Amino acid sequence: MDLATLRSQIGRSYPPGEWLQVNQEMIQQFSDLTGDRQWIHLDENAGESSFGSAIAHGLLVILKR
């Protein structure tokens, strides 16, 4: 996609994509790629989080859309 096409998309809304099951392997690979190795993403038993398990990186979820 060229820059002019990208600019033409500014302000345009898109429908949500399909659901994607994010697993710990995907989270680990994203962590390795970005260098974001915070425990809340990597500790599968992250009981201190309100979710009780590891939490996917926000950017990973957006990019996989």
C-alpha distances in whole Angstrom, upper triangle without the diagonal:
4,7,8,6,7,10,11,11,14,17,16,18,17,20,21,20,22,25,25,28,27,30,32,30,26,28,29,26,24,27,28,24,24,28,29,32,34,36,35,32,34,38,38,41,40,43,43,40,40,38,41,38,35,32,28,26,25,21,22,22,19,17,18,18
4,6,5,6,9,10,11,14,17,17,19,19,22,23,23,26,28,28,31,30,33,34,33,29,30,32,29,27,29,29,26,26,29,30,33,35,38,37,34,36,40,40,44,42,45,45,41,42,41,43,40,37,34,31,28,27,23,24,25,21,19,21,21
4,5,5,6,9,10,11,15,15,18,19,22,23,23,27,29,29,32,31,34,35,34,30,31,32,29,27,29,30,26,25,29,29,33,34,38,36,34,36,40,40,43,42,44,44,41,41,40,43,40,37,34,30,28,26,22,24,25,21,19,22,21
4,5,5,6,9,10,14,14,17,18,22,24,24,27,30,30,34,33,36,37,36,33,33,35,33,30,32,33,29,29,32,33,36,37,40,39,37,39,43,43,46,44,47,46,43,43,42,45,43,39,36,33,30,28,25,26,27,23,22,24,23
4,5,5,7,9,13,12,15,15,19,21,21,24,27,27,31,30,34,35,34,31,31,33,31,28,31,32,28,28,31,32,35,36,39,38,35,37,41,41,44,42,45,45,41,41,40,43,40,38,34,31,29,26,23,24,24,21,19,21,20
4,5,5,7,11,11,13,14,17,19,19,22,25,25,28,28,31,32,32,28,28,31,28,25,28,29,25,25,28,28,32,33,36,34,32,34,38,38,41,39,42,41,38,38,37,39,37,34,31,28,25,23,20,21,21,18,16,19,17
4,5,6,9,10,13,15,19,21,21,25,27,28,31,30,34,35,35,31,31,33,31,28,30,31,28,27,30,30,34,34,37,36,34,36,40,40,43,41,43,42,39,39,38,41,39,36,33,30,27,24,22,24,23,20,19,22,20
4,6,8,8,12,13,17,20,21,24,27,28,31,31,35,36,36,32,33,35,33,30,32,34,30,29,33,33,36,37,40,38,35,38,41,42,44,42,45,44,40,40,39,42,40,38,34,31,29,26,23,25,25,21,20,22,20
4,6,5,9,10,14,16,17,21,23,24,28,28,31,33,33,29,29,32,30,27,30,31,28,27,30,30,33,34,36,34,32,35,38,38,41,39,41,41,37,37,35,39,37,34,31,28,26,23,20,22,21,17,17,19,17
4,6,9,11,15,17,18,22,24,25,29,28,32,33,33,30,29,32,30,27,29,31,28,26,30,29,33,33,35,33,32,35,38,38,40,38,40,39,36,35,35,38,36,34,30,27,25,22,20,22,21,17,18,20,18
4,6,10,13,15,18,21,23,25,28,28,32,34,34,30,30,33,32,28,30,33,30,28,31,30,33,33,36,33,32,35,38,38,40,38,39,38,35,34,33,37,36,33,30,27,25,22,20,22,21,17,18,20,18
4,7,10,13,15,19,21,23,26,27,30,33,33,29,29,32,31,28,30,32,30,28,32,31,34,34,36,34,32,35,37,37,39,38,39,39,35,34,33,37,35,33,29,27,25,22,20,22,20,17,17,19,16
4,7,9,12,16,18,20,24,24,28,30,31,27,27,31,29,27,29,31,29,28,31,30,32,32,34,31,30,33,35,35,37,35,37,36,32,31,30,34,32,31,27,24,23,20,19,20,18,15,16,17,14
4,6,9,12,15,17,21,21,25,28,28,25,25,29,27,25,27,30,27,26,30,28,31,31,33,30,28,31,33,33,35,34,35,35,31,31,29,32,31,29,25,23,22,19,18,18,16,13,14,14,11
4,6,10,12,15,18,20,24,27,27,24,25,28,27,25,28,30,28,27,31,29,31,31,32,30,28,30,33,31,34,32,34,34,30,29,27,30,29,28,24,22,22,19,18,18,15,13,15,14,10
4,7,9,11,15,16,20,23,24,21,21,25,24,22,25,27,25,25,28,26,28,28,29,26,24,27,29,28,30,29,30,31,27,26,24,27,25,24,21,18,18,16,16,15,12,11,12,11,8
4,7,9,12,14,18,21,21,18,19,23,22,20,23,25,23,23,27,25,27,27,28,26,23,26,28,26,29,28,30,31,27,26,24,26,25,23,20,17,18,16,15,14,11,10,11,9,6
4,6,10,12,16,19,20,17,19,22,21,20,23,25,24,24,27,26,27,27,28,25,23,25,27,25,27,27,29,30,26,26,23,25,23,22,20,17,18,17,17,15,12,12,13,10,7
4,7,9,13,16,17,15,16,20,19,18,21,24,23,23,26,24,25,25,25,22,20,22,23,21,24,24,25,27,23,22,19,21,20,19,16,14,16,15,15,13,10,12,13,10,8
4,6,9,13,14,11,13,16,16,15,18,20,20,20,23,21,22,22,23,20,17,19,21,19,21,22,24,25,22,21,18,20,18,16,14,12,14,14,14,11,9,11,11,8,8
4,6,10,11,10,11,14,15,15,17,19,19,20,22,21,21,21,21,18,15,17,18,16,18,19,21,23,20,20,16,17,15,14,13,11,14,14,15,12,10,13,13,10,11
4,7,8,6,7,11,11,11,13,16,16,17,18,17,17,17,17,15,12,13,15,13,16,16,19,20,17,18,15,16,13,11,10,7,10,11,12,9,8,12,12,9,11
4,6,5,7,9,10,11,13,15,16,17,18,17,16,16,16,14,11,11,13,10,14,15,17,19,17,18,15,15,11,10,10,8,12,14,15,11,11,15,15,12,15
4,5,5,6,9,10,10,12,14,15,16,14,13,14,13,12,9,8,9,7,11,12,15,17,16,17,14,14,10,8,9,8,11,14,15,12,13,16,16,14,17
4,5,5,6,9,10,11,12,14,15,14,13,15,15,14,11,10,12,11,14,16,19,21,19,21,18,18,14,11,12,10,12,16,16,12,14,17,16,14,17
4,5,5,6,9,10,11,12,14,13,13,15,15,14,11,11,13,13,16,17,20,21,19,21,18,18,15,12,11,9,10,13,12,9,10,13,12,10,14
4,6,5,6,9,10,11,12,10,10,11,11,11,7,7,10,10,14,14,17,18,16,18,15,16,12,9,8,6,7,10,11,8,10,13,12,12,15
4,5,5,6,9,10,10,10,8,11,11,11,8,7,10,10,14,14,18,19,18,20,18,17,14,10,11,9,10,13,13,11,13,16,15,15,18
4,5,5,6,9,10,10,10,13,14,15,11,10,14,14,18,18,22,23,21,23,21,21,17,14,14,11,11,14,13,10,13,15,13,13,17
4,5,5,6,8,8,9,12,13,13,10,10,14,15,18,18,21,22,20,22,20,20,17,13,12,9,8,11,9,7,10,12,11,11,15
4,5,5,5,5,6,8,10,11,8,8,12,13,17,16,19,20,18,20,19,19,16,12,12,9,8,11,11,9,13,15,14,14,18
4,6,5,7,7,11,13,14,11,10,14,16,19,18,22,23,21,24,22,22,19,15,15,13,12,15,14,12,16,17,16,16,20
4,6,8,10,13,16,16,13,13,17,19,22,21,25,25,23,26,24,24,21,17,16,14,12,14,12,11,14,15,13,14,18
4,5,8,11,14,15,12,13,17,19,22,20,24,23,21,24,23,23,20,17,15,13,10,12,10,10,14,14,13,15,18
4,6,9,12,14,12,12,15,18,20,19,22,22,21,24,23,23,20,16,16,14,11,14,13,13,16,17,16,18,21
4,6,9,10,8,10,13,15,18,16,19,18,17,20,19,20,17,13,12,11,9,11,11,11,14,16,15,17,20
4,6,8,7,7,10,13,15,13,17,16,15,19,18,18,15,12,12,11,10,13,14,13,16,18,18,19,22
4,6,6,7,9,12,13,11,14,13,12,16,15,15,13,10,10,11,10,13,14,14,16,18,19,20,23
4,5,5,5,9,10,8,11,10,10,14,13,13,10,8,9,11,11,14,16,16,17,20,21,21,24
4,6,6,8,9,6,9,8,7,10,10,10,8,5,6,8,9,12,14,14,15,18,19,20,22
4,6,8,10,8,12,12,10,13,11,11,9,5,5,6,7,10,12,11,12,15,16,16,19
4,6,9,8,12,13,12,15,13,12,9,6,8,9,10,14,15,13,15,18,19,18,21
4,5,5,9,10,10,13,12,10,7,6,9,11,13,16,18,17,18,21,22,21,24
4,6,9,11,11,13,11,8,5,5,8,11,13,16,19,17,17,21,22,21,23
4,5,9,9,11,10,7,5,7,10,13,16,19,21,20,20,24,25,24,26
4,5,6,9,8,6,5,5,8,12,14,17,19,18,19,22,23,23,25
4,5,7,7,4,6,8,11,15,17,19,22,21,21,24,26,26,27
4,6,8,7,8,10,11,15,17,18,22,21,21,24,26,26,28
4,5,5,7,8,8,12,14,15,18,18,18,21,23,23,24
4,6,8,10,10,13,15,16,19,19,18,21,24,23,24
4,6,8,8,11,14,15,18,17,16,19,22,21,22
4,7,9,13,15,17,20,19,19,22,24,23,24
4,6,10,13,15,18,17,16,20,21,20,22
4,7,9,12,15,13,14,17,18,18,20
4,7,9,12,11,10,14,15,15,17
4,6,8,7,7,10,12,11,13
4,5,5,7,9,10,11,13
4,5,5,6,9,10,11
4,5,5,6,8,10
4,6,5,6,9
4,6,5,7
4,6,5
4,5
4
